[in-house]
Amino acid sequence: MMTKLFLVRHGQSLWNLENRFTGWQDIDITEVGIEEAKKAGISLKKEKIDIAFTSVLIRAKHTLSIILNEIGNPNIPVIMDKALNERSYGNLEGLNKAETALKYGDEQVHTWRRSYDVVPPGGESLKDTYNRVIPYFEKEIIPFLKKGENVLIVAHGNSLRSLIMYLEHLSPEEILEREIATGIPITYIFDENFHVSRVEN
């Protein structure tokens, strides 16, 4: 029995477009983001999806609803939880990334964005995000996969990085190099012993 886990990063948000730190701010997707979500749905149309998980943020929820409409099954059970929210950027949220680099310096902003365990002012590190995403995944999502149900998760760049780090046994250095495109599904296929036997992008 092969079980599948589909990961999708939400479509482009308004603040992605404006190059702002978004984090926990509830910013919706753009017209481009809507099209990305539709394409994700089209690419998943032939897959059997039994249950879906998403964060409580509108950009992920909106992306998921578009995907479910595209695959022709809007009534799939959906579970929303803040454990799957994007990494919090604290005091940086809403600030333009280029302007923030001018204020604090490129090196400091790069450290906040691309280090594993350095915390931006008032926010979370990727390590903090990992430490809330993975216990939730193990407790709430893995049981469905072990029952043979195919699961779709629509979430955010850093909550998905945490999952990818866990599923692929990556080091902090390796996961920080991983870019996750908006609206393009990543598929993990598990064998009968619940080992990842294949990854499809």
C-alpha positions in Angstrom: 0.0 0.0 0.0 1.4 3.4 -1.1 0.3 6.4 0.8 0.9 10.0 -0.4 1.5 13.3 1.3 1.1 16.4 -0.8 2.7 19.7 0.3 1.7 23.0 -1.3 2.9 26.4 -0.4 0.1 29.0 -0.7 -0.1 31.1 -3.9 1.6 34.5 -4.1 0.3 36.9 -1.4 0.1 40.6 -1.6 3.0 41.0 0.7 5.1 38.5 -1.3 4.5 40.8 -4.2 5.4 43.9 -2.2 8.5 42.2 -0.7 7.3 42.6 2.9 7.9 40.3 5.9 4.5 38.6 6.3 4.7 36.0 9.1 1.5 35.8 11.0 -0.2 38.8 9.3 -3.4 37.7 7.6 -2.7 38.8 4.0 -4.6 37.3 1.1 -3.3 36.0 -2.2 -3.0 38.1 -5.4 -4.5 37.3 -8.8 -1.2 35.6 -9.6 -1.6 33.6 -6.4 -5.1 32.5 -7.5 -3.8 31.3 -10.8 -1.0 29.4 -9.0 -3.6 27.7 -6.7 -5.7 26.7 -9.8 -2.6 25.2 -11.4 -1.8 23.3 -8.2 -5.4 22.0 -8.2 -5.1 20.9 -11.9 -1.9 19.1 -11.2 -3.5 17.2 -8.3 -6.8 16.4 -10.2 -6.0 12.7 -10.8 -4.9 12.1 -7.2 -7.0 10.7 -4.4 -7.0 13.1 -1.5 -8.8 12.0 1.7 -8.2 14.9 4.1 -6.5 18.3 4.0 -4.7 20.4 6.6 -3.9 24.1 6.5 -3.0 27.0 8.8 -5.4 29.5 10.1 -4.1 32.3 7.8 -6.2 33.4 4.8 -3.5 33.0 2.2 -3.2 29.3 2.9 -7.0 28.7 3.4 -7.9 30.5 0.2 -5.2 28.5 -1.7 -6.6 25.3 -0.3 -10.2 26.1 -1.2 -9.2 26.9 -4.8 -7.3 23.6 -5.0 -10.3 21.6 -3.7 -12.6 23.3 -6.2 -10.2 22.5 -9.1 -9.9 18.8 -8.2 -13.7 18.7 -8.1 -14.0 17.7 -4.4 -14.7 20.8 -2.3 -16.1 18.6 0.5 -12.9 16.9 1.5 -12.5 17.2 5.3 -10.3 20.2 6.2 -8.5 20.7 9.5 -7.1 24.2 10.3 -4.5 24.8 13.0 -2.2 27.6 13.9 0.6 25.0 14.4 0.9 25.1 10.6 1.2 28.9 10.5 4.1 30.7 8.9 7.1 31.5 11.0 6.5 34.7 13.0 8.8 37.5 12.0 7.7 39.6 15.1 8.6 43.3 14.8 9.7 42.9 11.2 6.2 42.0 10.0 4.9 44.5 7.5 8.3 46.0 6.8 9.8 46.0 3.3 12.7 43.6 3.1 15.0 45.9 1.1 14.2 48.9 3.4 14.9 46.7 6.5 18.2 45.8 5.0 19.1 49.5 4.6 18.2 50.1 8.2 19.8 47.0 9.9 22.3 46.0 7.3 22.2 43.2 4.7 24.1 40.8 6.9 21.8 41.2 9.9 18.7 40.7 7.8 20.2 37.8 6.0 20.9 36.2 9.4 17.4 36.7 10.6 16.0 35.2 7.4 18.4 32.4 6.7 19.8 31.2 9.9 18.3 28.2 11.7 18.2 29.3 15.3 18.6 33.1 15.3 15.4 34.8 16.3 14.3 38.1 14.7 13.1 40.8 17.1 9.9 39.5 18.8 9.6 36.6 16.3 10.5 32.9 15.8 13.6 31.2 14.4 13.1 28.3 11.9 14.1 26.0 14.8 11.1 27.4 16.8 8.8 26.8 13.8 10.1 23.3 13.5 9.4 22.7 17.2 5.7 23.5 16.8 5.1 22.0 13.3 6.6 18.6 13.9 4.9 17.6 17.1 1.6 18.6 15.5 2.5 16.6 12.3 3.4 13.5 14.4 0.3 13.6 16.6 -2.4 14.8 14.2 -1.4 14.0 10.6 0.8 10.9 10.7 -2.1 8.7 12.0 -4.1 9.4 8.8 -1.1 8.5 6.7 -0.5 5.3 8.6 -4.2 4.4 8.0 -3.5 4.6 4.3 -5.2 8.0 3.7 -3.6 10.5 1.3 -3.1 13.9 2.9 -2.8 17.4 1.5 -1.1 20.1 3.5 -1.3 23.7 2.3 0.9 25.9 4.4 3.8 28.4 4.2 7.5 28.6 3.2 8.9 28.0 6.7 6.3 25.6 8.1 6.8 23.5 5.0 10.6 23.8 5.3 10.2 22.3 8.8 8.2 19.3 7.4 10.7 18.8 4.5 13.6 18.9 7.0 11.9 16.2 9.0 10.8 14.0 6.1 14.1 14.1 4.3 16.4 14.1 7.4 18.1 17.3 6.3 20.6 19.3 8.3 19.9 23.0 9.3 22.4 24.0 6.6 20.7 21.9 3.9 17.1 23.0 4.6 18.2 26.7 4.6 19.3 26.2 1.0 15.9 24.8 -0.1 13.6 27.1 -1.9 9.9 26.2 -2.0 8.0 27.7 -4.9 4.4 29.0 -4.4 1.7 26.8 -5.7 3.7 23.8 -6.9 2.9 20.5 -5.1 5.6 18.3 -3.6 4.6 14.7 -3.3 6.0 12.2 -0.7 5.2 8.6 -1.3 5.5 6.2 1.7 6.0 2.5 1.5 4.3 -0.1 3.7 6.9 0.4 6.4 6.1 4.2 6.4 9.4 5.1 4.9 9.6 7.8 2.2 10.2 5.8 -0.9 10.0 8.6 -3.4 9.7 12.3 -3.7 8.1 14.0 -6.7 8.2 17.7 -7.5 
